[in-house]
Amino acid sequence: MYQRRTVLRAGVTATALAVAGCTSQDDATDATSDGTDDDGVDETDDAAGTDSPEENTDTDEPTETATDGDPESVARVRVISSVGLVADGAISAVELVVAPTPGAGPADLRRTTVQWVDERGSYDLAAASSDTTADGTFRITPIKDADDSAPVLNADDDRMQLSMDLGAADEVSGVEGFGEPLQPGATATLQLTTAAGATSTVRLTVPETLAGERAVTL
């Protein structure tokens, strides 16, 4: 009986040692696997950028909003009416009423330029009150300016008039004329550019007949 118990105990001990050996081997295998992971497999994937956010490649931003939150970068003017003064059967002067684009920043009209293009040529215009060298100049006249900010458009309901002379008719005082009077049926394209670089374009079309008219809508 005593001999049988000794044999059983020896068997249990051998089994325990065998199990311990297997467990130790498994732990070593796990350590080896963990070591492989620690050697940078995951870090290599991250370095390759497979899960990193893509760069923003959108090009649809608007160019005049170069700096978010900077009012000057979005300053823009719009033409709300255009009138031509008639002399000798042609348009000898043009008056534009301009306003700021709603929500835009202040626009200083002294620093705004106008490019005039018609069938006779292209002309660069600047405010008569500015120091800019140009082919011709325009006069700025406040129409609605509650806070006397002229020539700066800084409120949505501000209205100012830009007057320019065509040829040598001298219809508008204090400005330098350019080009030639517009004949009936003629067209002209004007691009207004603020100091921020924002542009607005307007196309003027002269009526087919000017007989008996002193001023017409273009």
Protein Blocks (a to p, Z undefined) as FASTA:
>chain_A
ZZmmmmmmmmmmmmmmmmmmmmmmmmmmmmmmmmmmmnopmmmmmmnommgccddfbfkb
cfklmbghiaklmgccddfbdcdddeehiafbdcddddddehiacddfklpccddddfkb
ccddddfkbcbdcfbdcddddfbdfkopaccdfbfkbccdddddehjlomaghiacehjd
ddehiacddddddfkopacdddddddfbfghiabdcZZ
